[in-house]
């Protein structure tokens, strides 16, 4: 499977969005007092040379999943990583943490396309609402009702599914049958972005179940979305490499 590394392509764009030019000029020597958190990076050894696709943090643990060999790895500090065994040899491309549970989704594979873990170490297969190409997953707490939400890149039928516990999943109807790549939650709203498809490539939902199309700056390949500082940020990739396989 060929994918473009989102952190490599998106980090400069994120800096441009979040850091004023004056602040950038103020950083003259990496690592000294006054440097910007997230500006200086150190390479670390992964647990294996797999195609790591997504990472999350919860309950004092980083958890990463890979799109090859059903790989999972965990780290208490982001520096030292330990390989773990996935519930199935699927292509795990999305992972999140919420309500005491890690939840991962897969876009292809031989087994179920959802797996859960209370500790990031022991994983259990779960049935997705439908076996299509699930790419992104997040957790939100709208109106005090915690819910996991996953979005799909392609496949027949609805391209959204929700679960109150990460175990039992229900199909939901996306605003359009676009190629949904990423979903996040913040400020009482779920936001998803699409890599390609018809019409607007952003949709929002107050509860994860009912979705509304939203206008975008342009119908380009939106590939990732997150929430911070009261706003949802969307990143495009001009030369996008959608999942294959």
N, C-alpha and C positions, 0 to 999 in steps of 0.2 A: 504494500500500500504506500502511495506517495502523498505526503502532505508537506506544506510549508510550515516551518516552525513559527508559531504565533508570537512567542516572546521575542524572537530575533527581529521580526518585522514590525511588531507593534510598539516595542519599547520606545524608539525615537518619536513615534507619533504621540505616545502618551506623555512624554516629556514636553513636547511642544504644546500640548493642550493644558497641562497642569502647572508648568513652571514658567513664570514671567522671564523675559529676556534679561532683566536686571539681576534676577536671582542666579541665572546661568553664568553671567559675567563674574559674579561674586565668588564662584567656585574656581579657584586657581590651582589648588594642589589637592589631588585625591586623598581622602582619608584623614584630612586635618579637621580641626574643629570648625564647624560652620558648613561642612559639606552636606549635601542634600541626601537624606535617606533614600536608598534605592538607586543612587547614582553610581556608586562604586560597587563592582561585582567581582566575586571570586569563584573560579571554577571548582566544582566538587565532583567526586566520583559517584556515578549512579550505581545502583546495585547490579545492573547488567547493561549491556549495550542494546537494549530494546528501544523501540520507537515510542518514547514516553509522550503521552498525549495530553494529560490533564493532571492537575494537582490541587489538593484542598487542604484545609487545616481544621482540626477540631479536637477538643478534649486533650490538648497538649501534644498532638501528633500530626505531622505532615503525612499525607497519603497520596501516592502517585500511581496512575494506571497507564498501561501501554496498549498500543494497537497491534502488538505482535506477541505471540506465544502466551497470551493470557497472563501477562506479567503484572505484578503489583509490588510496590516497595514502600517502606515506611521509614520515618526518621523523627526523632524527638527534637532535633535542632536544625534540620535542613542541611546538615553537613555529612553526617554518617548515616548511610542508608542500608536497610536490611531487606533482602528479597522475601516476598510472601507468595503464597499460592492462591491464585484466583479460583473462584467457584467453577469456572468453565474456561475452556480455551477459546474465548471469543475476543473480538477486537474492541477492547475497552477504551473509549475515547472521552468519557465524561465522568466526573466524580464530584460529589458534594458532601457536606456534613450538616445535619440538622436534627434536633430533638434526640441527641444521644446516639445517632446512627450515621454511618457512612453508607452512601448509596452510589453505585456506579452503573453506567449504561453502556451498551455496545451497539455498534452500527452493523456489524456482521459477526458471524461465528457459528459454531456447531451447537451451542447450548442456549440456554435462556439468556435474554439480553438485559437482564437486571440482576445485580447481586448486592447484598447488604452485609454489613459487618458492624458489630458494636464496638470493636476495638481496632479496626484496620488490619487485623492479623488473620482472623478466621472469617471466611466469607461463605455465604449461602446463596445459591441460585434462587431467583424469583421469576415468575412469569410476567413478561411485559404485557400490556394490554393487547398488543399485536406485534408480531416479529417484523418490524421494519427498521430503518436505519436511524436509531436513536443516537443523537450527537451530544446534546447539551442537557444538563440537569442542574437544578438549584432547589433551595429550600426557602420558604417564606412563611410569614406568620400573619396573614391578613385577617383583621378583625378578631385576633386571638385564636384563629384556627390554623394550626400549623399544617403545611402541605408541601409535598415534593412535586415538582413540575419538570417534565422532560419534553424536549422537542426533537423532531425527526428531520433528517436531511431529505429523505425520499421514501417512497413506499405508498402502497394503496391504502386508502382510508384516512381517517383523521391523523394529523401529525403532532398532536399534543396528547400527553397522558398525565394524570395526576394520581397521587396516593397520599393518604393521611399518615401512613406508617412505613412507606418504602417497600411494603410487602404485597399489598393488593392494589392493582393499578386499574384505572378507568380511562377509556378513550375520551378525548375531548376534541371538538372541532376547532381547527386553527382558523384565523381570520381569512386566510387564503392558502392554497396548496403550494406555497413557496418552499424553497429548500432551506429550512430553518436550521441554523448552525449553533446558536448560543442563546441562553436565557439567564436572566438574573432577577433579583428582587431587591427593592429598596423603597423606602418612603411609602409603603402601602401599595406598591404596584409591581407586577411582573412585566418585564420587557424582554422581547425576543427579537433577534435580527436574522435576516436571510441572506444566503450567499447568492442566490439567483431565484428567478421565478417571476410571476406576473404581478403587476401593480406595485404598491408600496411594499417595502421590504422590512418594515418594522411593525410589530403588533404589541398591544398592551392588554393587560387583564388585571382587574382588582382582586380576583380570587383564583386564578389559574385555570378556570373552567370556561369563562366567557371572554372571547378575544375580539379586539377591534383593530382594524388597520389604521396605521398612522403615516402621515406624509414624512418622507425622508429628504435629505439634502440632495439625493440623486439615487437612481436605481443602479448602484454599483455593488460590488461583492462585499457586503457586510459580513464579517466573519466572527466577531467577538463583541461582547457587551458586558459591562460591569457597572457597579454603583458605588459612588463615593462623593463626599462633600455635597450631598443633596442633589446630585445630578446623575443621570445615566449617560455613560460614555459609550459611543459606538465606533468601532475601528474598521476601516475598509482595507482590503488587500487588492491592489490593482491587478496582479497576476496570480489569481487564486488557484490553488490546486485542490479541488474537492476530493473527498474520500473516494477511493476506488476499491473494487473487490466485491 
